[in-house]
Amino acid sequence: MRSIMGDFAEKGIYGIPIATLDVETTGLGPEARVCQLAIVHSNLGQGNSEVVFNEYINPCMPIPEAASVVHGITDEKVASCPVFWDLFPRIQKALDGRIMAAYNLPFDLDQVNKEMRTCPVDLDPYPWFGICGLVLSRFVDDMHRGKGAHKLESVAGRRQMTFKAHDAAEDAMITSKLLDLLFREAAQKRGRFGTVREYWAFQRVVAIQQEEDLRCYLRKKGVNRPSWPWTDR
């Protein structure tokens, strides 16, 4: 069986070509649709981030006011925009030959795969694989606790990085730049990573432990959360 890492598995992680993705959506529930998508190309650790794709997308459903308040995207703004299928060839080209990265990889990857299921032809979903900035930030900034401590704005702000949050292009760009710093800081904490396989194994182990810690915390609060993306896959 071919590895989900494909040809990347035994390559060194530093300098590897990545495609950092960010989406803005109509909400957070299972029916949410993508209304903006951006992709940034870079080589990990080389400081060469570049926006290669940034488009508003007609989600084919009304955008709730609560979502518009967050990202500023309204029904009027996307009414004449292309639908996901019209843009997919460009999206696919921007992702091909690169490791996918996102600040919250489970969310962004799931949103892209969900949109692909709406297309008029059968498309193979992108595999459960990539670089997650949220997992890395929680590992590096483990001394910071509390609600919002590891939001993208908070992690970037602690490193004197400013950007316009909840704009897909700005979020993807700051995530790409932040990954260069977080990998450097993570290496100081646990040693440099070797291959892509080594990093993927580290990320999965750390992410599952982070979810277990959160489960213990929520259990004490009497909160039941049904979805655990790293543990359940």
Salt bridges, closest charged atoms under 4 A:
ASP7 OD1 - ARG2 NH2 3.26
GLU10 OE2 - ARG197 NE 2.62
GLU55 OE2 - ARG90 NH1 3.07
ASP110 OD2 - ARG233 NH2 2.77
GLU115 OE2 - ARG33 NE 2.87
ASP141 OD2 - ARG158 NH2 2.93
ASP141 OD1 - ARG159 NH2 2.70
ASP142 OD2 - LYS189 NZ 3.00
GLU153 OE2 - LYS151 NZ 3.93
GLU153 OE2 - HIS166 NE2 3.56
GLU185 OE1 - ARG159 NH2 2.65
GLU198 OE2 - ARG190 NH1 3.40
GLU212 OE1 - ARG215 NH2 2.79
